[in-house]
Amino acid sequence: MRRGARRRPGAGAARLSHRLGGAGIRAVLPECHGRSGPAVVCHLRSGSRAAAIAPIEAVLFDWGDTLFHPPDAGRVILDAARKRGIAMDEAEARALWTELWEAGKTPEEVASGRDLSLEQHRASWTRLFGRADSRVPGISARLYELMDPYRWTVYQDTRPTLETLRARGLRLGLVSNHAYDLRRVFAARGLSPFIDTYVLSFEKGVAKPSPRLFEIAAADIGVAPERTLMVGDHPEADGAAARAAGMQTYILPAWSGAGPRGLGHVVELVDRSRDK
C-alpha cells in the first residue's frame, strides 16, 4: 500500500477527534446509523479529545429494536401465504416484512401521533400493514398481533448491559414512543429493578421526534442533559431529538438478526466518558 494512502486514515481520525472535542459523541450521530458510523464511534480511543465530553451519569434507552426485538414476522407472513396456497419463498416474505417495518420508521409515520393512544396505534399500524393484504389477504391483522409488547424478545445483551450500568451507579431510564404501559413488560422479564424512570409517549401526550419528551426524561431522571446518554436505533427520533434537548447520543447499527444487539458498546462509552 502506498505511504500516502496509509496516512489518510490517520489524518481523518485527527480531524474527527478535533470535531468531537467540541460536541462529543453527538457530532457523529448522523453517521452512526449507517455502515460507516459504528466503525467511527467504536474505534475512538480514550486518548483522543472525545474523552473531553461530560462524564455520563445516566443512560436512557429506546425500547423497540434497542432493548427488545419483534417476533419473526417474515416467518408469520410465509406461513400465512402457504396456508392460503399462495406461492412465496422465504426471501420474498422477509423482504415484504422489511419493507413494512422500514416504512413504519419514516419521519411521517413516527410523527403521526400513533403512539399517543391504543386506538391510534392500532389504526396506524393496521393501515400500514394493510399494504401487504393484496399479496397475502388478511395478513395485516395477523401482523398487528405481533405488536403486542409481550410477544417481543429481549436481546442477549440487554440484561447484562443493564446490570453492568447499574453496578456502575448510573441512573437508567426508558424513553419510548409507545401506546402500552411497558412497566409491566419489564416486570414480566425481571428487568424492572434496573429502570428508574419510564417516559412513555402515551402518558406524556408528546412523542418523538419532539425534544420535549427528552426534556421530560431529563427532569424525571434527575441528571443534567449533557451528562445523559440516549441510546436508540432511529437517527431522528432517538438521535436528533435527544441532541436538541442537550443530550449525548449513540445510535445502534442495524442488528444482524442473531446474537447480541451491540449494547456492550454503551458500557464502553460510559467508561470512556469517565476516564479522565
C-alpha positions as CSV (number, residue, x, y, z in Angstrom):
1,M,0.0,0.0,0.0
2,R,1.3,3.4,-0.8
3,R,2.6,5.5,2.1
4,G,0.2,8.4,1.3
5,A,-2.7,6.0,1.4
6,R,-1.7,4.8,4.8
7,R,-1.6,8.3,6.2
8,R,-5.1,9.2,5.1
9,P,-7.0,7.3,7.8
10,G,-4.8,8.9,10.5
11,A,-5.4,12.4,9.2
12,G,-9.2,11.7,9.1
13,A,-9.1,10.4,12.7
14,A,-7.3,13.6,13.7
15,R,-10.0,15.8,12.2
16,L,-12.7,13.7,13.7
17,S,-11.1,13.9,17.2
18,H,-10.9,17.7,16.8
19,R,-14.6,17.8,15.8
20,L,-15.6,15.7,18.8
21,G,-13.7,17.9,21.1
22,G,-16.5,20.5,20.9
23,A,-19.5,18.3,20.6
24,G,-18.7,14.8,21.9
25,I,-20.4,11.7,20.5
26,R,-23.2,13.8,19.2
27,A,-21.1,15.1,16.4
28,V,-21.1,11.8,14.6
29,L,-24.8,10.9,15.2
30,P,-26.0,11.0,11.6
31,E,-23.2,8.6,10.6
32,C,-23.8,6.1,13.4
33,H,-26.9,4.6,11.8
34,G,-25.1,3.6,8.5
35,R,-22.4,1.2,8.0
36,S,-19.5,3.7,8.5
37,G,-20.9,5.2,11.7
38,P,-20.4,2.3,14.1
39,A,-16.8,1.9,13.0
40,V,-16.1,5.6,13.6
41,V,-17.7,5.6,17.1
42,C,-16.4,2.2,18.2
43,H,-12.8,3.0,17.3
44,L,-12.5,6.3,19.1
45,R,-9.6,6.0,21.5
46,S,-9.7,7.1,25.1
47,G,-6.7,9.3,24.4
48,S,-8.5,11.3,21.8
49,R,-10.3,14.5,22.5
50,A,-13.6,12.5,22.6
51,A,-12.7,12.0,26.3
52,A,-13.4,15.7,26.9
53,I,-17.2,15.0,26.8
54,A,-19.1,15.3,30.1
55,P,-19.0,12.2,32.2
56,I,-22.1,10.1,31.7
57,E,-24.2,9.7,34.8
58,A,-27.5,8.5,33.3
59,V,-28.4,6.4,30.3
60,L,-31.8,6.5,28.6
61,F,-32.8,3.7,26.2
62,D,-35.3,3.4,23.4
63,W,-37.4,0.2,23.6
64,G,-38.1,-1.5,20.3
65,D,-35.1,-2.5,18.2
66,T,-32.9,-1.3,21.1
67,L,-33.6,-3.5,24.2
68,F,-36.3,-5.8,22.7
69,H,-36.8,-7.1,19.2
70,P,-40.1,-8.2,17.5
71,P,-41.2,-11.7,16.6
72,D,-40.1,-13.3,13.3
73,A,-42.7,-11.6,11.2
74,G,-41.2,-12.9,8.0
75,R,-42.0,-16.4,9.1
76,V,-45.5,-15.4,10.0
77,I,-46.0,-13.9,6.5
78,L,-44.6,-17.0,4.9
79,D,-46.7,-19.4,6.9
80,A,-49.9,-17.4,6.2
81,A,-49.1,-17.4,2.5
82,R,-48.6,-21.2,2.4
83,K,-51.8,-21.8,4.3
84,R,-53.7,-19.9,1.6
85,G,-51.9,-21.7,-1.2
86,I,-50.0,-18.6,-2.2
87,A,-46.6,-19.1,-3.9
88,M,-44.0,-17.3,-1.8
89,D,-40.5,-18.1,-0.7
90,E,-38.7,-17.1,2.4
91,A,-36.7,-14.3,0.7
92,E,-39.9,-12.6,-0.5
93,A,-41.6,-12.9,2.8
94,R,-38.7,-11.3,4.7
95,A,-38.4,-8.6,2.0
96,L,-42.1,-7.8,2.4
97,W,-41.7,-7.5,6.2
98,T,-38.6,-5.4,5.9
99,E,-40.4,-3.0,3.6
100,L,-43.3,-2.7,6.0
101,W,-41.1,-2.3,9.1
102,E,-38.9,0.4,7.4
103,A,-41.9,2.2,6.2
104,G,-43.0,2.4,9.9
105,K,-39.8,4.2,10.7
106,T,-40.2,7.1,8.2
107,P,-40.4,10.6,9.8
108,E,-44.0,10.8,8.7
109,E,-45.1,7.6,10.4
110,V,-43.0,8.3,13.6
111,A,-44.6,11.8,13.9
112,S,-48.1,10.6,13.0
113,G,-49.3,10.5,16.6
114,R,-49.8,6.7,16.5
115,D,-48.2,6.3,19.9
116,L,-50.4,8.6,21.9
117,S,-53.2,6.1,22.4
118,L,-54.0,2.4,21.8
119,E,-56.7,3.4,19.3
120,Q,-54.3,5.5,17.2
121,H,-51.7,2.8,17.5
122,R,-54.0,0.1,16.2
123,A,-55.3,2.3,13.4
124,S,-51.9,3.5,12.1
125,W,-50.2,0.1,12.2
126,T,-53.1,-1.8,10.7
127,R,-53.3,0.7,7.9
128,L,-49.6,0.4,7.2
129,F,-49.7,-3.4,7.4
130,G,-52.6,-3.3,5.0
131,R,-50.2,-2.7,2.2
132,A,-49.4,-6.4,2.3
133,D,-53.1,-7.6,2.2
134,S,-53.0,-7.5,-1.6
135,R,-50.2,-10.1,-1.5
136,V,-51.5,-12.2,1.5
137,P,-55.1,-11.4,2.2
138,G,-55.8,-10.7,5.9
139,I,-52.2,-10.6,6.9
140,S,-52.4,-7.1,8.3
141,A,-54.5,-8.3,11.3
142,R,-52.0,-11.1,12.0
143,L,-49.1,-8.7,11.8
144,Y,-50.7,-6.3,14.2
145,E,-51.0,-9.1,16.8
146,L,-47.1,-9.1,16.8
147,M,-47.1,-5.5,18.0
148,D,-48.2,-6.7,21.4
149,P,-45.0,-6.0,23.5
150,Y,-45.4,-9.2,25.5
151,R,-44.6,-11.1,22.3
152,W,-41.2,-9.3,21.9
153,T,-37.9,-10.8,22.9
154,V,-35.1,-9.3,25.0
155,Y,-31.8,-9.1,23.2
156,Q,-29.0,-11.4,24.5
157,D,-27.0,-8.4,25.8
158,T,-29.9,-6.4,27.3
159,R,-29.8,-7.7,30.8
160,P,-26.0,-7.9,31.1
161,T,-25.8,-4.3,29.9
162,L,-28.4,-3.0,32.3
163,E,-26.8,-5.0,35.2
164,T,-23.4,-3.5,34.4
165,L,-24.6,0.0,34.1
166,R,-26.5,-0.3,37.4
167,A,-23.4,-1.7,39.1
168,R,-21.5,1.4,38.0
169,G,-24.1,3.5,39.8
170,L,-25.8,5.1,36.8
171,R,-29.4,6.2,36.6
172,L,-31.3,4.3,33.9
173,G,-34.5,5.2,32.1
174,L,-36.7,4.2,29.1
175,V,-37.9,6.8,26.6
176,S,-40.3,5.2,24.1
177,N,-43.0,6.1,21.6
178,H,-45.5,3.5,22.8
179,A,-49.2,3.1,23.5
180,Y,-48.7,0.3,26.0
181,D,-47.5,0.5,29.6
182,L,-44.1,-1.1,29.3
183,R,-43.5,-1.2,33.0
184,R,-45.5,-4.5,33.1
185,V,-43.4,-5.9,30.2
186,F,-40.2,-5.1,32.1
187,A,-41.6,-6.6,35.3
188,A,-42.6,-9.8,33.4
189,R,-39.0,-10.2,32.2
190,G,-37.4,-9.4,35.5
191,L,-35.9,-6.1,34.2
192,S,-37.9,-3.6,36.3
193,P,-35.2,-3.3,39.0
194,F,-32.9,-1.7,36.5
195,I,-35.1,1.1,35.3
196,D,-35.5,4.2,37.4
197,T,-38.0,6.0,35.1
198,Y,-40.3,5.3,32.2
199,V,-41.1,8.2,29.9
200,L,-43.8,6.9,27.5
201,S,-45.4,8.9,24.8
202,F,-49.0,7.9,25.6
203,E,-48.6,9.1,29.2
204,K,-46.8,12.3,28.4
205,G,-49.0,13.4,25.5
206,V,-46.0,14.0,23.3
207,A,-43.9,11.7,21.1
208,K,-40.5,11.6,19.5
209,P,-39.1,13.3,17.5
210,S,-40.2,16.1,19.7
211,P,-37.3,17.1,22.0
212,R,-39.9,17.8,24.7
213,L,-40.1,14.0,25.5
214,F,-36.3,14.1,26.3
215,E,-36.6,17.2,28.4
216,I,-39.2,15.5,30.4
217,A,-37.0,12.4,30.7
218,A,-34.0,14.6,32.0
219,A,-36.2,16.1,34.6
220,D,-37.6,12.7,35.7
221,I,-34.3,11.0,36.0
222,G,-32.7,14.0,37.8
223,V,-29.5,14.2,35.7
224,A,-28.3,17.2,33.6
225,P,-28.9,16.5,29.8
226,E,-25.2,16.9,29.0
227,R,-24.4,14.1,31.4
228,T,-27.1,11.9,29.9
229,L,-26.6,9.4,27.1
230,M,-29.6,8.5,24.9
231,V,-29.3,5.1,23.2
232,G,-31.6,4.1,20.3
233,D,-31.9,2.8,16.8
234,H,-33.5,5.8,15.0
235,P,-31.3,8.7,13.9
236,E,-34.0,11.3,14.0
237,A,-36.4,10.1,16.8
238,D,-33.7,8.9,19.2
239,G,-30.7,11.0,17.9
240,A,-31.5,14.4,16.6
241,A,-34.4,14.9,19.1
242,A,-32.3,14.0,22.1
243,R,-29.4,16.1,20.8
244,A,-31.8,19.1,20.6
245,A,-32.5,18.5,24.3
246,G,-28.8,18.7,25.0
247,M,-28.1,15.0,25.5
248,Q,-25.2,12.8,24.2
249,T,-26.5,10.2,21.8
250,Y,-25.5,6.8,20.5
251,I,-27.4,5.2,17.6
252,L,-27.0,1.5,17.3
253,P,-26.1,-0.1,14.0
254,A,-28.5,-2.4,12.3
255,W,-28.9,-5.8,14.1
256,S,-27.6,-8.9,12.3
257,G,-30.7,-10.8,13.2
258,A,-28.9,-13.1,15.6
259,G,-26.6,-12.8,18.7
260,P,-26.1,-9.6,20.8
261,R,-27.5,-6.3,19.9
262,G,-24.2,-4.5,20.4
263,L,-25.2,-2.8,23.7
264,G,-21.9,-3.6,25.3
265,H,-20.5,-0.6,23.5
266,V,-22.8,1.6,25.6
267,V,-20.8,0.4,28.6
268,E,-17.6,1.3,26.8
269,L,-18.9,4.8,26.0
270,V,-19.8,5.3,29.7
271,D,-16.4,4.2,30.9
272,R,-14.6,6.3,28.3
273,S,-16.5,9.4,29.4
274,R,-15.4,8.9,33.0
275,D,-11.8,8.0,32.1
276,K,-10.2,11.3,32.8
